[in-house]
């Protein structure tokens, strides 16, 4: 789940050249997204540290 994932990160591979925030990530490079940082970002989740079961409703 989002609050405490068993994986904090996992490698991904760029399938094409990508420019992100002024940086070039060449095709084939490994990138390491930090899911905990994403999942606890107020930019993506209001009150990210609050348990809110309604977030999981479909």
GROMACS elastic network, one bead per residue, 0.5 to 0.9 nm:
[ bonds ]
;  ai    aj funct       b0    kb
    1     4     6  0.60352   500
    1     5     6  0.53516   500
    1     6     6  0.82714   500
    2     5     6  0.58897   500
    2    35     6  0.86506   500
    2    36     6  0.77173   500
    2    39     6  0.58648   500
    2    40     6  0.80524   500
    3    36     6  0.80131   500
    3    39     6  0.72698   500
    3    40     6  0.76285   500
    3    48     6  0.82425   500
    3    49     6  0.73701   500
    3    50     6  0.88145   500
    3    51     6  0.77836   500
    4     7     6  0.85140   500
    4     8     6  0.85755   500
    4    36     6  0.78624   500
    5     8     6  0.64216   500
    5    35     6  0.84300   500
    5    36     6  0.75047   500
    7    10     6  0.71678   500
    7    35     6  0.79696   500
    7    36     6  0.84808   500
    8    33     6  0.87023   500
    8    34     6  0.61584   500
    8    35     6  0.56370   500
    8    36     6  0.56031   500
    8    37     6  0.86402   500
    9    32     6  0.64793   500
    9    33     6  0.59375   500
    9    34     6  0.50020   500
    9    35     6  0.56814   500
    9    36     6  0.76257   500
   10    31     6  0.85287   500
   10    32     6  0.60815   500
   10    33     6  0.67610   500
   10    34     6  0.77891   500
   10    35     6  0.83683   500
   11    30     6  0.62237   500
   11    31     6  0.56886   500
   11    33     6  0.70759   500
   12    29     6  0.83715   500
   12    30     6  0.55636   500
   12    31     6  0.52399   500
   12    32     6  0.63549   500
   12    33     6  0.77040   500
   13    16     6  0.89149   500
   13    27     6  0.76673   500
   13    28     6  0.56976   500
   13    29     6  0.56552   500
   13    31     6  0.60485   500
   13    32     6  0.88100   500
   14    17     6  0.68852   500
   14    18     6  0.74722   500
   14    25     6  0.72019   500
   14    26     6  0.69265   500
   14    28     6  0.51784   500
   14    29     6  0.56135   500
   14    30     6  0.64659   500
   14    31     6  0.72008   500
   15    18     6  0.86847   500
   15    26     6  0.85786   500
   15    27     6  0.53328   500
   15    28     6  0.61034   500
   15    29     6  0.83989   500
   16    25     6  0.83731   500
   16    26     6  0.67472   500
   16    28     6  0.72122   500
   17    24     6  0.70277   500
   17    25     6  0.57470   500
   17    28     6  0.82096   500
   17    29     6  0.89414   500
   18    23     6  0.81706   500
   18    24     6  0.58186   500
   18    25     6  0.50941   500
   18    26     6  0.64070   500
   18    27     6  0.74105   500
   19    22     6  0.61244   500
   19    23     6  0.53786   500
   19    25     6  0.60231   500
   19    26     6  0.84139   500
   20    23     6  0.51881   500
   20    24     6  0.64731   500
   20    25     6  0.74116   500
   21    24     6  0.85384   500
   25    28     6  0.85734   500
   25    29     6  0.66794   500
   25    30     6  0.88233   500
   25    31     6  0.84028   500
   26    29     6  0.57670   500
   27    30     6  0.87923   500
   33    36     6  0.89218   500
   33    37     6  0.86813   500
   33    38     6  0.83338   500
   34    37     6  0.55755   500
   34    38     6  0.65907   500
   34    39     6  0.88257   500
   35    39     6  0.58883   500
   35    40     6  0.84348   500
   36    39     6  0.50456   500
   36    40     6  0.60617   500
   36    41     6  0.84861   500
   37    40     6  0.53094   500
   37    41     6  0.60780   500
   38    41     6  0.52575   500
   38    42     6  0.87897   500
   38    43     6  0.86470   500
   38    44     6  0.73639   500
   38    45     6  0.89159   500
   39    42     6  0.85658   500
   39    44     6  0.74139   500
   39    45     6  0.72929   500
   39    48     6  0.72690   500
   40    43     6  0.87270   500
   40    44     6  0.78992   500
   40    45     6  0.70124   500
   40    47     6  0.85096   500
   40    48     6  0.50078   500
   40    49     6  0.66775   500
   41    44     6  0.55854   500
   41    45     6  0.61139   500
   41    46     6  0.81614   500
   41    47     6  0.86750   500
   41    48     6  0.63550   500
   42    46     6  0.52227   500
   42    47     6  0.63267   500
   42    48     6  0.58307   500
   43    46     6  0.72808   500
   44    48     6  0.82152   500
   45    48     6  0.51733   500
   45    49     6  0.89578   500
   46    49     6  0.87398   500
   46    50     6  0.86956   500
   47    50     6  0.55734   500
   47    51     6  0.86749   500
   48    51     6  0.79271   500
   51    55     6  0.89165   500
   52    55     6  0.59491   500
   52    56     6  0.82142   500
   53    56     6  0.57661   500
   53    57     6  0.73917   500
   54    57     6  0.52975   500
   54    58     6  0.88900   500
   55    58     6  0.85217   500
